[in-house]
Amino acid sequence: MFRSLVLRGLALVLVSGLPAARALETELPNEAATHLSTLGRAPDWSELDQYQSTITHDEFVHLLDFVYATHGYSGDLIKVEAEEARILTKDGTEDYFVLQFAKSPSDRLPLVHWGSAPDKLPRATGDKPLAGFHIALDPGHLGGEWAKMEERWFKIGEAAPVREGDLTLRVAQMLKPRLESLGAKVSLVRNNSEPTTPYRPSDFEEIARRLLQEAGIADPRENFDGPADPEKEKTIAWQRELLFYRNSEIRRRASLVNYQLQPDLVLCLHFNAEPWGDPNDPTLSEKNHLHLLVNGSYLPNEIELDDERCEMLHKLLSRSFPEELAMAEAMATTMAKATGLPPYRYKTENVTSIGATGYVYARNLMATRLYRCPTVYLEPYVMNSEEVFERVKAGDYEGLKLIAGKKRPSIFREYVDGVVEGLMAYFKDTRPLR
Ligand SMILES: [Zn+2]
């Protein structure tokens, strides 16, 4: 697709006149580097030194082959030897980061943990099984006035518009007190429909122009004719909006998660969709499904980017995968039971099915990659299915209501219940009670 063609691994330029750096990392990257992802920064490989001798050769190879580099990788970038792995730090150089393996599981040095793993927490009481555990809820997208720009908006007849970012925020706000009542500390990565990034599309004018030029669009149009414009991706306006609401916004959230909130787990809350065409006259789908994502399944051309290669190593070496998979499987089981939805089947090659439920995939999304703690990304419900549209229209209510031919709970409560029950099942299995 053109979007990925344009945004994959292209150079950045200095954007002048931007707000000064704030407490968090808010400066746009100012190095022109062809082997970084768009808006990515040159990685600090020395941060991986904390993982020296914390993993054996076999554990490393297993995670690389079955979770992270499932589509293969170049031996020029990652050389796995008996006692160490050598990872190229910067494309075009001969500089390698050398990771020493532990000789055996019993020789492993202790892992510097991201926070509190549930099995390391003190015993809990039965009514507060999540006590001492910090969960950040990340309501996907922006919503409100931004939803149209994000293309996460549609409207049918006189009904209120459906905006994914508003639905996910509502779920987060309902989920927070439920998790708190179980003892968890809960933070919201955003608590309204405003962006967390200090930038706006106009800040990305120059970068958008550069990306299009790199993609071979010599003389791009400035503006596009609405969401149905088939050539919109080749315009400056569409590209700079995408850089704002997708790339810059998610990077800023990662900064909040990693440097400010520092939770033990992030749940990225989303609703899925099938293509709906014209947002003012959308196609309703008969399909409805559920799936969950954890980080992994990097494509070879993603591993070629210096920053993504380093971020992949962070995820692999921090050993967040076992916890992410176990939590995702637990929530998949309870959400499948609550919703009755079948698993989504990808038609693209960028995912790897993992676990036993059939609902969980590894995929290299920016959020699951950049959030340094265990992260599970939830994709229940097709927003533009006939059934879900009726349920969203019905809003939140107590008990059951006859909607789309069946008595059902409110879609928001069903989502929240599925997540809460999954986490409770996971903690019941993992954390001993007092
Ligand atoms: Zn979404």
Residues whose N, C-alpha, C, O or C-beta is under 5 A from the ligand:
A	BS01	ZN	G140 H270 F271
